[in-house]
Amino acid sequence: MTMKKILFVVGLLLSPLMATARPLLSLVDIQGIRENQLVGYGLVVGLSGTGDKSQTKFTSQSVKNMLSQFGVQLPANADPKLKNVAAVAVSATIPPLAGKGQALDITVSSIGDAKSLRGGTLLLTPLKGVDGQVYAVAQGNLVVGGVKAQGNSGSGITINIPTAGLIPNGGIIEREIPSSFLTSTDVILNLKTPGFNTARNIEKAINNVFGPQVASAESHARIRVRAPHDANQRVTFLAMLESLDVQQHKSLDKVVFNSRTGTIVVGKDVKVHTAAVSHGNLTVSVVENYNVSQPNAFSNGNTTVTPSSDVSIDQERGKVFIWPESKEGTSLQSIVDAVNSLGASPNDLMAILIALDEAGALDGQLVIL
């Protein structure tokens, strides 16, 4: 076989792979390049009477501690009434490999009984990591999207959430978080969706470009890659990896059910094999009534209240439905049409899909949130 024919055959073999290929860095996370979360405790001042009430003791204690740092000493038994101050939790996220002086967006949330943080200012607050070290500080005016109005009678209206707000660029990084990416001899790629076929494809794609034994798949979720030690060369190396296309092995489509909202999402390739389904509802109703027993005149009896319960059971007759038989399984459209014909609610549909999965008639991964 000539060289032209070999290249032609290889092109035919690779063309379907390239059609479904995805960029490498969309399939993996690089170990050591990650976000880090920070949290702190602070005070928001300048509120228009919507701060914490007097029963929130830690707010007044925090104000006393803050004033003592500025030389203002209050009596030990003093309990200041602070309607314009609120105790808050302050949180932020540091981007990967962030340096000193970079700005952070800050989220502020009330932890007391404040009615609103609108118009408040966060005082200087240290933000700590999981190791207890301070990595950033936050301060600034809050942007609150919610509003609350209440009358003297107790009636009021609330729009969105007035007890949480943002401070855009309100934080400053004071300490860099060390990363293993800069110190490790190898680069570790962690698959976002683990799979043995995908890990093998990534290993082969890297070795085909950079040479044998550069990448080694250690498991279905991790690939170890030998990378240059020089920082500049390592950046260039990862830039080349970023443009590398890899075929991702297709996994089973999912059926996702949110039990709190009743939302169901079914993947387009979910299949249901032949099965008979019957589903009905059982409703038990208990109605409590009270009867008053009045004694006759001059009988020296007492008036008593006697309970009377009315219990009824209503069982809906379930319809039996047989999924259409198909060599490759019933499609999503057929599933939707069948469920609609039964008049099933989202909860009914979820019960049916769980039963089908237990019976082995569902080709898809069932995920319940």
C-alpha positions in Angstrom: 0.0 0.0 0.0 1.4 3.4 -1.0 1.8 6.3 1.4 -1.0 8.2 -0.2 -3.4 5.3 0.3 -2.3 4.9 3.9 -2.9 8.6 4.6 -6.3 8.3 3.0 -7.3 5.3 5.1 -6.1 7.0 8.3 -8.1 10.1 7.4 -11.2 8.0 7.0 -10.6 6.4 10.3 -10.0 9.7 12.1 -12.8 11.8 10.5 -15.7 10.4 12.6 -13.5 10.8 15.7 -12.8 14.5 15.0 -16.4 15.2 14.4 -17.2 14.3 18.0 -13.9 15.6 19.5 -13.8 18.2 22.2 -11.0 20.4 23.5 -8.9 18.6 26.2 -9.2 21.2 28.9 -13.0 21.1 28.6 -12.9 17.5 29.7 -10.4 17.8 32.6 -9.5 20.0 35.6 -5.8 20.7 36.3 -4.8 19.8 39.8 -3.5 22.8 41.6 -5.4 25.3 39.5 -8.6 25.7 41.6 -10.6 28.4 43.4 -10.5 28.8 47.1 -13.3 30.0 49.4 -12.9 32.5 52.1 -15.2 33.5 55.0 -15.3 36.2 57.7 -17.4 37.8 60.3 -18.1 41.6 60.2 -20.4 44.5 61.0 -22.5 46.5 58.6 -23.2 50.0 59.8 -25.2 53.0 58.6 -28.6 51.2 58.4 -31.7 53.2 58.8 -33.2 51.5 61.8 -33.3 48.1 60.1 -30.3 46.5 61.9 -30.3 43.8 64.6 -32.6 44.1 67.5 -31.5 44.2 71.2 -32.0 40.5 71.7 -29.2 39.8 69.3 -26.4 39.8 71.9 -23.4 39.0 69.7 -24.0 42.2 67.7 -23.6 44.5 70.7 -20.7 42.5 72.0 -19.0 42.8 68.6 -19.5 46.6 68.6 -18.1 46.9 72.2 -15.0 44.8 71.1 -14.5 47.1 68.0 -14.8 50.3 70.0 -12.3 49.0 72.6 -9.7 48.7 69.8 -10.2 52.5 69.1 -9.8 53.4 72.8 -13.5 53.7 73.6 -14.3 51.7 76.8 -17.9 50.9 77.7 -19.0 49.7 81.1 -19.1 45.9 81.4 -22.8 45.9 82.0 -23.6 48.3 79.2 -26.0 47.0 76.6 -26.1 49.5 73.7 -29.2 49.7 71.5 -27.9 49.3 68.0 -30.7 49.6 65.4 -28.3 50.8 62.7 -25.8 47.9 63.0 -26.1 44.3 61.8 -23.8 41.3 62.2 -23.0 39.7 58.9 -21.2 36.7 57.4 -18.8 37.8 54.6 -17.7 35.4 51.9 -15.5 35.5 48.8 -13.8 33.2 46.3 -10.2 33.6 45.3 -9.5 32.7 41.6 -6.8 30.2 40.7 -3.2 31.5 41.1 -4.4 35.0 42.2 -1.8 37.4 43.4 -1.5 40.1 46.0 -3.5 43.2 45.4 -6.1 41.7 43.2 -9.7 42.7 43.8 -12.5 40.2 44.8 -16.3 40.4 44.7 -17.7 40.2 48.2 -21.0 38.6 49.3 -22.5 39.9 52.6 -25.4 38.0 54.4 -27.1 38.9 57.7 -26.7 36.3 60.5 -28.9 38.2 63.0 -32.5 39.5 62.9 -31.8 42.6 60.8 -34.7 43.6 58.5 -32.6 45.0 55.7 -29.0 45.7 54.8 -29.9 48.3 52.2 -27.8 51.5 52.5 -25.2 49.9 54.8 -21.5 49.9 54.8 -19.3 46.9 55.7 -16.5 47.7 58.0 -13.0 46.3 57.4 -13.3 42.5 57.7 -10.5 39.9 57.5 -11.4 36.9 55.4 -9.9 33.5 56.4 -9.3 30.2 54.5 -9.9 26.7 55.8 -6.5 26.8 57.5 -7.5 29.8 59.6 -5.1 32.2 57.9 -6.2 35.6 56.6 -5.9 35.8 52.9 -8.0 38.9 52.1 -9.8 41.9 53.6 -13.1 43.3 52.7 -14.8 46.7 53.1 -17.2 48.9 51.2 -20.8 50.0 50.5 -23.4 47.2 49.9 -25.5 46.8 46.8 -28.8 45.3 47.9 -31.3 44.2 45.3 -34.1 43.5 47.8 -36.4 46.0 49.6 -38.8 45.6 52.5 -41.5 48.0 53.7 -43.7 47.5 56.7 -46.5 49.6 58.3 -47.4 50.1 62.0 -50.2 47.5 61.8 -47.6 44.8 60.9 -48.5 44.4 57.3 -45.8 44.9 54.8 -44.2 43.8 51.5 -40.9 42.3 50.7 -39.2 42.2 47.2 -36.3 39.8 46.7 -34.0 39.3 49.6 -33.1 42.6 51.5 -30.8 40.8 54.0 -28.0 39.9 51.6 -25.9 42.1 49.3 -22.8 42.4 47.2 -19.7 44.6 47.2 -18.2 44.5 43.7 -14.4 44.6 44.0 -14.8 45.1 47.7 -12.1 42.7 48.7 -8.3 42.8 48.3 -6.0 39.8 48.4 -3.3 40.2 51.0 -1.7 36.8 50.8 -1.2 34.4 47.9 -2.4 30.8 48.2 0.4 28.3 47.3 -0.4 26.0 44.5 1.0 22.5 43.7 0.8 23.5 40.0 3.9 25.6 40.3 6.0 23.2 42.4 4.9 19.7 41.2 7.2 18.0 38.7 4.2 16.6 36.8 0.8 18.0 35.8 -2.2 16.0 37.0 -5.4 16.1 34.9 -8.6 15.1 36.7 -11.5 14.1 34.5 -14.7 16.0 35.1 -16.7 13.0 34.0 -14.6 9.9 34.8 -14.4 7.1 32.2 -11.8 4.5 31.2 -12.3 5.1 27.5 -12.0 8.9 27.8 -8.9 8.6 30.0 -7.3 6.2 27.4 -8.2 8.6 24.6 -6.6 11.5 26.4 -3.4 9.5 27.1 -3.1 8.5 23.4 -3.8 12.0 22.1 -1.1 13.6 24.3 1.5 10.9 23.5 0.8 11.2 19.8 1.7 14.8 19.8 4.5 15.1 22.5 6.0 11.6 22.3 5.6 8.3 24.1 5.2 8.0 27.9 4.6 11.7 28.3 1.1 11.0 29.6 0.0 8.0 31.7 -3.5 7.2 32.7 -3.4 6.2 36.3 -7.2 5.5 36.6 -10.5 6.3 34.9 -10.4 9.8 36.5 -6.7 10.8 36.5 -3.9 11.3 34.0 -0.4 12.1 34.9 1.5 14.3 32.4 5.3 15.0 32.4 5.6 18.7 32.0 8.6 21.2 31.7 9.9 22.5 35.1 10.4 26.1 33.8 7.3 28.2 34.4 7.3 29.8 31.0 7.7 26.5 29.2 5.0 25.0 31.3 2.6 27.7 30.3 3.4 27.1 26.6 3.0 23.4 27.1 -0.5 23.8 28.7 -1.4 26.2 25.9 -0.7 23.4 23.4 -2.7 21.0 25.5 -5.6 23.4 25.5 -5.9 23.3 21.7 -5.7 19.4 21.6 -8.9 17.7 20.6 -9.9 14.4 22.3 -12.9 12.1 21.7 -15.0 11.8 24.8 -16.6 8.4 25.4 -20.4 8.8 25.4 -22.0 7.8 28.7 -25.6 6.9 29.5 -28.1 9.7 29.3 -29.6 10.7 32.6 -33.0 11.1 34.1 -32.8 13.9 36.7 -35.6 14.4 39.2 -35.7 17.3 41.7 -37.9 16.0 44.5 -38.2 19.5 46.0 -39.6 21.2 42.9 -41.0 18.3 41.0 -38.9 19.1 37.9 -37.9 16.2 35.7 -35.4 16.3 32.9 -35.0 13.3 30.6 -32.0 12.9 28.2 -32.9 12.5 24.5 -31.2 9.1 24.3 -33.0 7.5 27.3 -34.7 4.3 26.2 -37.4 2.2 27.8 -37.8 -1.5 26.9 -41.0 -3.4 26.7 -42.8 -3.4 30.1 -46.3 -3.2 31.4 -47.0 -0.3 33.7 -49.9 0.3 36.1 -50.0 3.3 38.4 -52.8 4.5 40.7 -53.2 6.9 43.6 -54.5 6.0 47.1 -56.0 8.9 49.0 -56.8 8.7 52.7 -59.0 11.5 54.1 -59.6 12.1 57.8 -62.1 14.8 58.8 -62.4 15.7 62.5 -65.7 17.0 63.8 -66.7 18.0 67.4 -70.1 17.5 68.9 -71.3 19.3 72.0 -73.2 17.1 74.6 -75.6 19.3 76.6 -77.2 17.6 79.7 -80.9 18.0 80.6 -82.0 20.7 83.0 -81.5 20.0 86.7 -79.6 16.8 85.9 -76.4 18.1 87.5 -74.5 17.0 84.4 -71.6 18.8 82.7 -71.4 20.0 79.1 -68.8 18.1 77.2 -67.3 18.2 73.7 -67.0 14.8 72.0 -64.8 14.3 68.9 -66.2 12.6 65.8 -63.9 11.4 63.1 -64.9 10.6 59.5 -62.3 8.5 57.7 -62.6 7.7 54.0 -60.3 6.0 51.4 -60.4 6.9 47.8 -58.4 4.6 45.5 -57.9 5.7 41.9 -58.1 2.9 39.4 -54.8 2.7 37.7 -54.5 2.2 33.9 -52.3 -0.6 32.6 -50.1 0.5 29.7 -47.6 -1.5 27.7 -44.6 0.4 26.3 -44.4 -0.1 22.5 -42.0 -2.9 21.6 -38.9 -1.8 19.7 -35.6 -3.4 19.0 -33.6 -0.4 20.2 -36.1 0.7 23.0 -38.8 3.3 23.2 -37.7 6.8 22.3 -38.2 9.9 24.5 -41.1 11.1 22.5 -42.9 7.8 23.0 -42.3 8.0 26.7 -43.8 11.5 26.9 -46.8 10.5 24.8 -47.4 7.4 27.0 -47.2 9.3 30.3 -49.5 12.0 28.9 -52.0 9.3 28.0 -52.0 8.1 31.5 -52.5 11.6 32.8 -49.6 11.2 35.2 -48.2 14.1 37.3 -44.5 14.7 37.7 -44.5 12.7 40.9 -46.3 9.9 39.2 -43.9 9.9 36.3 -41.0 9.7 38.8 -42.5 6.7 40.5 -43.0 5.0 37.2 -39.4 5.7 36.1 -38.0 4.4 39.4 -40.1 1.2 39.0 -38.9 0.8 35.4 -35.3 1.2 36.5 -35.7 -1.4 39.3 -37.3 -3.8 36.7 -34.3 -3.3 34.4 -36.4 -1.8 31.6 -34.8 1.7 31.7 -31.6 2.4 29.7 -30.4 5.6 31.5 -28.9 6.8 34.7 -31.5 7.8 37.4 -30.4 10.8 39.4 -32.6 12.2 42.3 -31.7 15.6 43.7 
